[in-house]
Amino acid sequence: MSERALELLSRTVMFGGAQPAVLRPLAVLGSFRSLKRGDMLFHAGDVTESLHIVSAGSVRVYRLARSGTRELTLHVEGPRQVVAGVAAFQNQARYPAYAQALQSPTELLLLPIEAVRQAVFHAPDLAQSVIAAFARKQAELLSRIDRLVFSELSERLAVYLLAHADSPHALPTNSELAALLGTVPELVSRKLGEFYRLGLINIERRTVVAFDKAELTRLAHTGEGHTHG
């Protein structure tokens, strides 16, 4: 088990700059956890006890509006990515958001927080990798916020569809897709219907099986076209 954990750590961007001698003690302390689609990994406000690294599947990190009726997705983490890692390095750390498995199965490696901190604080190469990973994550979050605030829904939906255009893609529920795109389910349903009627996508039983990549690319880059968001 520790060899499997060591392999995952060595391939994770945040830990990739460290020597095996630094990572092996962490790998020995690690344990794997499996989740089904919809299972919660943690809730906002939970005490941060473990650092989570995705081994397989994906995890959505999101915040809830004060009303509790709307969700905003901050990140979607896939294999070899750390989930809400910055929380591990805060004093009296608590998770600032919710995390939920998007696929069945989703598997994660859990590392004790204190062991991770000590490894980072005492290994300059590892500390450099962690800082660089957090900087990239902050840039990604700022870019996502920029898209949510300044782009139309048509543009955001086109970007999402293009990211899954290489093969038939099973759409998440309208509620989940709305959380990913920063809107409400009713508008997602309406916009998907527009895209279908315009021939940008073909949907069969909630699976997108064909794409007009040229027009989607134009929408993704300009936010303009026949649709209105």
Salt bridges, closest charged atoms under 4 A:
GLU3 OE2 - ARG24 NH1 2.71
GLU7 OE2 - ARG11 NH1 3.98
ASP39 OD2 - LYS36 NZ 3.82
ASP46 OD2 - HIS43 ND1 3.79
GLU71 OE1 - ARG60 NH2 2.78
GLU77 OE2 - LYS137 NZ 3.06
GLU107 OE1 - ARG4 NH2 2.32
GLU114 OE1 - ARG117 NH1 3.50
GLU140 OE1 - LYS137 NZ 3.25
ASP166 OD1 - LYS213 NZ 3.51
GLU176 OE1 - ARG37 NH2 2.57
GLU194 OE1 - LYS191 NZ 3.66
GLU215 OE2 - ARG218 NH2 2.72
